[in-house]
Amino acid sequence: MRVAYFLYTSGWGGVEIYLSELIKSVSKQARLSDFKIFLYLYTPPEEIRTRVSSAFKALNVDVRELDHYGAPVGHELQNFSSRIAEMSRSAASEESHPSERQKQSLKEAFARFIPGDVKSALQQWKRVRQGASELKEAGIDVAHFLHGAYPSLKIAVLSAWLAGIKIRIADIHGEPKREPWKGLTQWGINYLALRGVTHNKVLSQCMKEQLMDRCGVRSNTKVIGNGIDPDAFRQLVRPLEVRKRFGLASKHSVGCVVGRLFEKKGCEDAIKAFVLRPSLSSTHLLFVGEGPLEKSLKDQVLANRLENNVHFFGFSNDVASILSEADFLVMPSHSEGAPFVVLEAMVLGKPIISTRVGALAEMLGSDYPQQFVVEPGKPAELGRAIEELSLMAPAARSALGKGLSERARSNYSQDVIHQKIFNLFKINQVSQ
């Protein structure tokens, strides 16, 4: 059996962690020598592309390229500069042949008489056919699409459908969005791509309802959350002396915001919460991650004289150790799926303040104190929740975290979650 995963990403985060853990479990299940895993990957920044592709190559994954339209390309992933050099050589070769220049001129002249929608449709159909050819040549049996945003990977879905791949799974990790009108061709592609999979997997009942309401998808949808191995994660914890690094006294409460620093994560709301609540002077907030908003966030901290309360750790692979030294996790997101960092904080018995987006409220449970689940984009509410949790007696805070730890172990076992996913594409057939 040959399983292909499709990933269009801007960096290493929850979806990538989920996929790496899933691949490890798939590899354990597989017993035939011809079992093989492919990853069709697109990520623009070269540094992140190298980091992501290297992580999956270390798992014996055949990493190949998606182009920026999401179409599978039939060669191993190269770095960006290599691709540019290759394209330049190809262009130079064409220019050196008069006959090629003449053909190109004729094509351009003919193209002027083709209506825009028809031209776009022909271009997209060409990409779908090329993608289908690549997938057929690779002999793919299962196509598993990782959607950080949804809908996405439309050309890849249609390529897998055209290639005759019988099991095609849309694994949706972000809140489904209603697509705006972008012309007849895009409408047609969206319509077919939404219906071009055999299974839809979402992270929560709320996301299933969004998929129906916003995208019109009403069948073959399973709710399967993310999973974690509590014992294995606890073993990752080691002393980091985070408080010492930032000069934080043991009597001060420390909350962590973990994730990429960009708009949908609501990072600015967390800073505004401190601006609106001067009473948080004995509470500290630690951002763990990197991203395009990093400089802007630091500027906001300085402008509001919060440098003694708001700190930036930068990117780290050692989230377990950082969380273990914090008092609670803050999730100010405007949009989410079912983030791994929430499961990680739960395993470590850390209370959580979150917004009511994606699967967050369902992960925490209906019996979790609702004053710590706030509406997105409401920094005043967020500040009130941070203050209440900061002032809570240590014993009460510990009891709150213990309840989350027990919930993670009973509801989000990685083995159980992965088996539910394997059942979608009958991974047990590999060993028969």
DOMI-380789 format. One record per residue (C-alpha): residue in three letters; x, y, z. Coordinates in steps of 0.25 Angstrom, whole numbers, plus 2048, in hexadecimal, padded with zeros to 3 digits. Example, Ala and Ser with C-alpha at 12.3 -4.5 7.8 and 13.67 -1.06 7.14 Angstrom:
ATOM type   x   y   z
ATOM  Ala 831 7EE 81F
ATOM  Ser 837 7FC 81D
# end
This chain:
ATOM type   x   y   z
ATOM  Met 800 800 800
ATOM  Arg 805 80E 7FD
ATOM  Val 7FF 81A 805
ATOM  Ala 801 828 800
ATOM  Tyr 7FF 834 809
ATOM  Phe 7FD 842 804
ATOM  Leu 801 84E 80C
ATOM  Tyr 801 85D 808
ATOM  Thr 808 864 814
ATOM  Ser 80F 871 818
ATOM  Gly 817 86B 824
ATOM  Trp 818 860 82E
ATOM  Gly 80C 85F 837
ATOM  Gly 800 857 83C
ATOM  Val 7FD 851 82F
ATOM  Glu 80B 84D 82C
ATOM  Ile 80D 847 83A
ATOM  Tyr 800 83F 838
ATOM  Leu 805 83A 82B
ATOM  Ser 812 835 830
ATOM  Glu 80C 82E 83B
ATOM  Leu 802 827 832
ATOM  Ile 80D 823 828
ATOM  Lys 814 81C 834
ATOM  Ser 808 815 838
ATOM  Val 805 811 829
ATOM  Ser 813 80B 828
ATOM  Lys 811 803 834
ATOM  Gln 804 7FD 82F
ATOM  Ala 80A 7FA 821
ATOM  Arg 810 7EC 81F
ATOM  Leu 812 7EA 810
ATOM  Ser 820 7EE 80A
ATOM  Asp 818 7F6 7FF
ATOM  Phe 811 7FF 808
ATOM  Lys 816 80D 805
ATOM  Ile 813 81C 80A
ATOM  Phe 813 828 801
ATOM  Leu 812 836 805
ATOM  Tyr 80E 841 7FB
ATOM  Leu 812 84E 801
ATOM  Tyr 812 85D 7FE
ATOM  Thr 818 867 807
ATOM  Pro 81D 874 801
ATOM  Pro 828 879 80B
ATOM  Glu 834 871 808
ATOM  Glu 839 870 817
ATOM  Ile 82C 86A 81B
ATOM  Arg 82B 861 80F
ATOM  Thr 838 85B 813
ATOM  Arg 834 859 821
ATOM  Val 827 853 81E
ATOM  Ser 82C 84A 813
ATOM  Ser 838 845 81B
ATOM  Ala 82F 841 826
ATOM  Phe 827 838 81D
ATOM  Lys 832 833 816
ATOM  Ala 838 82E 823
ATOM  Leu 82B 826 824
ATOM  Asn 82F 81F 817
ATOM  Val 824 827 810
ATOM  Asp 826 829 801
ATOM  Val 824 838 801
ATOM  Arg 81F 83E 7F3
ATOM  Glu 81B 84C 7EF
ATOM  Leu 80D 852 7ED
ATOM  Asp 80E 85F 7E5
ATOM  His 807 86C 7EA
ATOM  Tyr 7FA 868 7E3
ATOM  Gly 7FA 85B 7EC
ATOM  Ala 7FD 852 7E0
ATOM  Pro 806 845 7E3
ATOM  Val 813 847 7DB
ATOM  Gly 81B 83A 7D7
ATOM  His 828 83D 7DD
ATOM  Glu 82E 83D 7EB
ATOM  Leu 82D 84A 7F3
ATOM  Gln 839 854 7F0
ATOM  Asn 83C 861 7F6
ATOM  Phe 836 86D 7F1
ATOM  Ser 843 873 7EB
ATOM  Ser 845 865 7E3
ATOM  Arg 837 866 7DD
ATOM  Ile 83A 875 7D9
ATOM  Ala 847 871 7D2
ATOM  Glu 840 865 7CB
ATOM  Met 835 86E 7C6
ATOM  Ser 83F 878 7C1
ATOM  Arg 847 86D 7BA
ATOM  Ser 83A 868 7B3
ATOM  Ala 836 876 7AF
ATOM  Ala 844 879 7A9
ATOM  Ser 844 86C 7A2
ATOM  Glu 836 870 79B
ATOM  Glu 83B 87E 798
ATOM  Ser 848 878 791
ATOM  His 83F 871 787
ATOM  Pro 837 879 77D
ATOM  Ser 82D 86F 77A
ATOM  Glu 829 86E 789
ATOM  Arg 828 87D 789
ATOM  Gln 81F 87D 77D
ATOM  Lys 816 872 783
ATOM  Gln 815 87A 790
ATOM  Ser 811 887 788
ATOM  Leu 806 87F 781
ATOM  Lys 801 879 78E
ATOM  Glu 800 887 794
ATOM  Ala 7F9 88D 788
ATOM  Phe 7EF 882 788
ATOM  Ala 7ED 883 797
ATOM  Arg 7E8 892 795
ATOM  Phe 7DB 88D 78E
ATOM  Ile 7D8 883 79A
ATOM  Pro 7CE 888 7A4
ATOM  Gly 7D4 88A 7B2
ATOM  Asp 7CC 87F 7B9
ATOM  Val 7CE 875 7AE
ATOM  Lys 7DD 878 7AE
ATOM  Ser 7DE 877 7BD
ATOM  Ala 7D6 86A 7BD
ATOM  Leu 7DF 864 7B2
ATOM  Gln 7EC 868 7BB
ATOM  Gln 7E6 861 7C7
ATOM  Trp 7E2 855 7BF
ATOM  Lys 7F0 854 7BA
ATOM  Arg 7F5 854 7C9
ATOM  Val 7EB 84A 7CD
ATOM  Arg 7EF 840 7C2
ATOM  Gln 7FE 842 7C5
ATOM  Gly 7FB 840 7D4
ATOM  Ala 7F3 833 7D0
ATOM  Ser 7FF 82E 7C8
ATOM  Glu 809 830 7D3
ATOM  Leu 800 829 7DD
ATOM  Lys 7FD 81D 7D3
ATOM  Glu 80C 81C 7D1
ATOM  Ala 80F 81B 7E0
ATOM  Gly 804 811 7E2
ATOM  Ile 7FD 818 7ED
ATOM  Asp 7F2 810 7F4
ATOM  Val 7ED 81A 7FE
ATOM  Ala 7ED 829 7FD
ATOM  His 7ED 830 80B
ATOM  Phe 7EB 83F 80A
ATOM  Leu 7EF 848 816
ATOM  His 7E7 855 816
ATOM  Gly 7EC 860 81F
ATOM  Ala 7E3 869 818
ATOM  Tyr 7D6 863 811
ATOM  Pro 7D3 862 806
ATOM  Ser 7E1 860 800
ATOM  Leu 7EA 857 7F8
ATOM  Lys 7DF 857 7EE
ATOM  Ile 7E7 853 7E2
ATOM  Ala 7EE 848 7EA
ATOM  Val 7E0 842 7ED
ATOM  Leu 7DB 843 7DF
ATOM  Ser 7E8 83C 7DA
ATOM  Ala 7E6 831 7E4
ATOM  Trp 7D8 82F 7E0
ATOM  Leu 7DC 82F 7D1
ATOM  Ala 7E7 825 7D4
ATOM  Gly 7DD 81B 7D9
ATOM  Ile 7E2 81B 7E7
ATOM  Lys 7D7 814 7EF
ATOM  Ile 7D9 81A 7FD
ATOM  Arg 7DA 829 7FE
ATOM  Ile 7DA 82F 80B
ATOM  Ala 7D8 83E 80F
ATOM  Asp 7DE 840 81C
ATOM  Ile 7D9 84E 821
ATOM  His 7E1 855 82C
ATOM  Gly 7DC 863 82A
ATOM  Glu 7CE 869 82B
ATOM  Pro 7C7 867 81D
ATOM  Lys 7C5 874 816
ATOM  Arg 7BA 878 80C
ATOM  Glu 7C1 87B 7FF
ATOM  Pro 7BE 888 7F8
ATOM  Trp 7BA 889 7EA
ATOM  Lys 7C7 889 7E1
ATOM  Gly 7C1 886 7D3
ATOM  Leu 7BB 879 7CD
ATOM  Thr 7C8 871 7CC
ATOM  Gln 7CB 873 7DB
ATOM  Trp 7BD 870 7DE
ATOM  Gly 7BD 863 7D6
ATOM  Ile 7CB 85F 7DC
ATOM  Asn 7C6 862 7EA
ATOM  Tyr 7B9 85A 7E8
ATOM  Leu 7C0 84E 7E2
ATOM  Ala 7CB 84E 7ED
ATOM  Leu 7C2 84E 7F8
ATOM  Arg 7BB 842 7F3
ATOM  Gly 7C8 83B 7ED
ATOM  Val 7CB 834 7FA
ATOM  Thr 7C6 827 800
ATOM  His 7C7 82C 80F
ATOM  Asn 7C7 839 816
ATOM  Lys 7CE 839 824
ATOM  Val 7CB 845 82D
ATOM  Leu 7D0 847 83B
ATOM  Ser 7C3 84B 842
ATOM  Gln 7B4 84B 841
ATOM  Cys 7B5 85A 83F
ATOM  Met 7BE 858 833
ATOM  Lys 7B4 84E 82D
ATOM  Glu 7A9 857 82E
ATOM  Gln 7B1 862 828
ATOM  Leu 7B5 859 81D
ATOM  Met 7A6 857 81A
ATOM  Asp 7A2 865 81B
ATOM  Arg 7AD 86C 814
ATOM  Cys 7B2 862 80A
ATOM  Gly 7A5 859 808
ATOM  Val 7AC 84C 80B
ATOM  Arg 7A2 843 812
ATOM  Ser 7A7 835 810
ATOM  Asn 7B3 82C 814
ATOM  Thr 7B8 835 81F
ATOM  Lys 7BE 82F 82C
ATOM  Val 7C2 837 838
ATOM  Ile 7D0 832 83D
ATOM  Gly 7D8 83B 846
ATOM  Asn 7E7 83C 847
ATOM  Gly 7EE 832 851
ATOM  Ile 7FA 832 85A
ATOM  Asp 802 828 861
ATOM  Pro 802 82E 870
ATOM  Asp 80E 825 875
ATOM  Ala 817 828 869
ATOM  Phe 814 837 86A
ATOM  Arg 817 838 878
ATOM  Gln 825 831 876
ATOM  Leu 829 83D 86D
ATOM  Val 829 846 879
ATOM  Arg 836 84B 87E
ATOM  Pro 83B 857 886
ATOM  Leu 83C 864 87E
ATOM  Glu 83C 86E 889
ATOM  Val 833 877 880
ATOM  Arg 82F 880 88C
ATOM  Lys 83E 882 88F
ATOM  Arg 841 886 880
ATOM  Phe 836 891 881
ATOM  Gly 838 895 890
ATOM  Leu 82A 890 894
ATOM  Ala 828 88E 8A3
ATOM  Ser 822 881 8A8
ATOM  Lys 816 889 8AE
ATOM  His 812 88F 8A0
ATOM  Ser 808 888 897
ATOM  Val 80D 885 889
ATOM  Gly 804 882 87D
ATOM  Cys 809 87C 870
ATOM  Val 804 87F 862
ATOM  Val 80A 875 859
ATOM  Gly 809 875 84A
ATOM  Arg 80D 87C 83D
ATOM  Leu 80C 88B 83F
ATOM  Phe 802 88F 834
ATOM  Glu 7F4 896 834
ATOM  Lys 7EA 88B 836
ATOM  Lys 7F1 886 843
ATOM  Gly 7EC 893 84A
ATOM  Cys 7FA 897 84F
ATOM  Glu 7F7 8A6 84F
ATOM  Asp 7EA 8A3 858
ATOM  Ala 7F3 89D 863
ATOM  Ile 7FC 8A9 863
ATOM  Lys 7EF 8B2 863
ATOM  Ala 7EA 8AA 86F
ATOM  Phe 7F6 8AF 877
ATOM  Val 7F4 8BD 872
ATOM  Leu 7E6 8BD 877
ATOM  Arg 7E9 8B6 884
ATOM  Pro 7F4 8BE 88C
ATOM  Ser 7F1 8B5 897
ATOM  Leu 7F8 8AA 890
ATOM  Ser 805 8B0 894
ATOM  Ser 80A 8A4 89C
ATOM  Thr 806 89A 890
ATOM  His 80F 897 885
ATOM  Leu 80C 892 877
ATOM  Leu 816 88A 86F
ATOM  Phe 815 889 85F
ATOM  Val 81B 87C 85A
ATOM  Gly 81C 87C 84B
ATOM  Glu 820 885 83F
ATOM  Gly 819 88B 833
ATOM  Pro 816 897 82B
ATOM  Leu 810 89F 837
ATOM  Glu 81C 89D 840
ATOM  Lys 822 8AB 83E
ATOM  Ser 814 8B2 83E
ATOM  Leu 811 8AB 84B
ATOM  Lys 81E 8AF 852
ATOM  Asp 81C 8BD 84D
ATOM  Gln 80E 8BD 854
ATOM  Val 814 8B8 861
ATOM  Leu 81E 8C3 861
ATOM  Ala 814 8CE 85D
ATOM  Asn 80B 8CA 869
ATOM  Arg 817 8C8 873
ATOM  Leu 814 8B9 875
ATOM  Glu 822 8B4 873
ATOM  Asn 822 8B0 882
ATOM  Asn 816 8A7 880
ATOM  Val 816 8A2 872
ATOM  His 821 89A 86D
ATOM  Phe 825 893 860
ATOM  Phe 82C 885 860
ATOM  Gly 82D 883 851
ATOM  Phe 82C 876 84A
ATOM  Ser 82E 869 852
ATOM  Asn 82D 85A 850
ATOM  Asp 82C 858 85F
ATOM  Val 81E 85D 862
ATOM  Ala 81C 852 86C
ATOM  Ser 827 858 875
ATOM  Ile 822 866 873
ATOM  Leu 814 863 877
ATOM  Ser 818 85B 883
ATOM  Glu 81E 867 889
ATOM  Ala 812 870 886
ATOM  Asp 805 872 88E
ATOM  Phe 7FB 871 883
ATOM  Leu 7F9 872 874
ATOM  Val 7F2 87D 86C
ATOM  Met 7EC 87B 85F
ATOM  Pro 7E7 888 85A
ATOM  Ser 7E4 883 84B
ATOM  His 7DA 888 842
ATOM  Ser 7DA 87B 83A
ATOM  Glu 7DF 86D 83E
ATOM  Gly 7DD 85E 83C
ATOM  Ala 7E1 856 848
ATOM  Pro 7EF 85A 84B
ATOM  Phe 7F9 851 850
ATOM  Val 7FE 85B 85A
ATOM  Val 7F1 85A 862
ATOM  Leu 7F2 84B 863
ATOM  Glu 800 84D 868
ATOM  Ala 7FC 857 872
ATOM  Met 7F1 84E 877
ATOM  Val 7FA 842 878
ATOM  Leu 803 84A 881
ATOM  Gly 7F8 84F 88A
ATOM  Lys 7F8 85D 885
ATOM  Pro 7EB 866 886
ATOM  Ile 7E7 86C 879
ATOM  Ile 7E1 879 874
ATOM  Ser 7DC 878 866
ATOM  Thr 7D2 87F 85C
ATOM  Arg 7C6 878 858
ATOM  Val 7CB 874 84A
ATOM  Gly 7CD 867 842
ATOM  Ala 7CD 85B 84C
ATOM  Leu 7D3 862 858
ATOM  Ala 7C6 862 860
ATOM  Glu 7C3 854 85D
ATOM  Met 7D2 850 861
ATOM  Leu 7D0 856 86E
ATOM  Gly 7C3 850 871
ATOM  Ser 7B5 855 875
ATOM  Asp 7B9 855 884
ATOM  Tyr 7C5 85E 883
ATOM  Pro 7C3 86B 889
ATOM  Gln 7BD 874 87E
ATOM  Gln 7C3 881 883
ATOM  Phe 7D0 87C 87D
ATOM  Val 7CA 87A 86F
ATOM  Val 7C8 887 869
ATOM  Glu 7C3 88D 85C
ATOM  Pro 7CE 890 851
ATOM  Gly 7D2 89E 84F
ATOM  Lys 7CE 8A2 85D
ATOM  Pro 7DB 8A7 864
ATOM  Ala 7D3 8AC 870
ATOM  Glu 7CD 89E 872
ATOM  Leu 7DA 898 870
ATOM  Gly 7E1 8A1 87A
ATOM  Arg 7D6 89E 885
ATOM  Ala 7D8 88F 883
ATOM  Ile 7E7 891 884
ATOM  Glu 7E6 899 891
ATOM  Glu 7DC 88F 897
ATOM  Leu 7E5 883 894
ATOM  Ser 7F2 88A 899
ATOM  Leu 7EB 88E 8A6
ATOM  Met 7E5 880 8A8
ATOM  Ala 7EB 878 8B4
ATOM  Pro 7F6 86E 8B0
ATOM  Ala 7EE 862 8B5
ATOM  Ala 7E2 866 8AD
ATOM  Arg 7EA 869 8A1
ATOM  Ser 7F1 85B 8A3
ATOM  Ala 7E3 854 8A4
ATOM  Leu 7DE 85B 897
ATOM  Gly 7EB 856 890
ATOM  Lys 7E9 848 896
ATOM  Gly 7DB 847 890
ATOM  Leu 7E1 84A 882
ATOM  Ser 7EC 840 883
ATOM  Glu 7E2 835 886
ATOM  Arg 7D9 83A 87A
ATOM  Ala 7E5 839 871
ATOM  Arg 7E9 82B 875
ATOM  Ser 7DA 826 874
ATOM  Asn 7D5 82D 868
ATOM  Tyr 7E2 830 85F
ATOM  Ser 7EA 823 85F
ATOM  Gln 7F3 823 853
ATOM  Asp 7F2 814 850
ATOM  Val 7E2 815 850
ATOM  Ile 7E2 822 847
ATOM  His 7EC 81C 83D
ATOM  Gln 7E4 80F 83C
ATOM  Lys 7D8 817 838
ATOM  Ile 7E0 81D 82D
ATOM  Phe 7E5 810 828
ATOM  Asn 7D7 80B 828
ATOM  Leu 7D4 815 81D
ATOM  Phe 7DE 810 814
ATOM  Lys 7DE 801 819
ATOM  Ile 7ED 802 81D
ATOM  Asn 7EB 7F4 822
ATOM  Gln 7EB 7EE 814
ATOM  Val 7FA 7F1 813
ATOM  Ser 7FD 7E6 81D
ATOM  Gln 7F3 7DC 815
# end
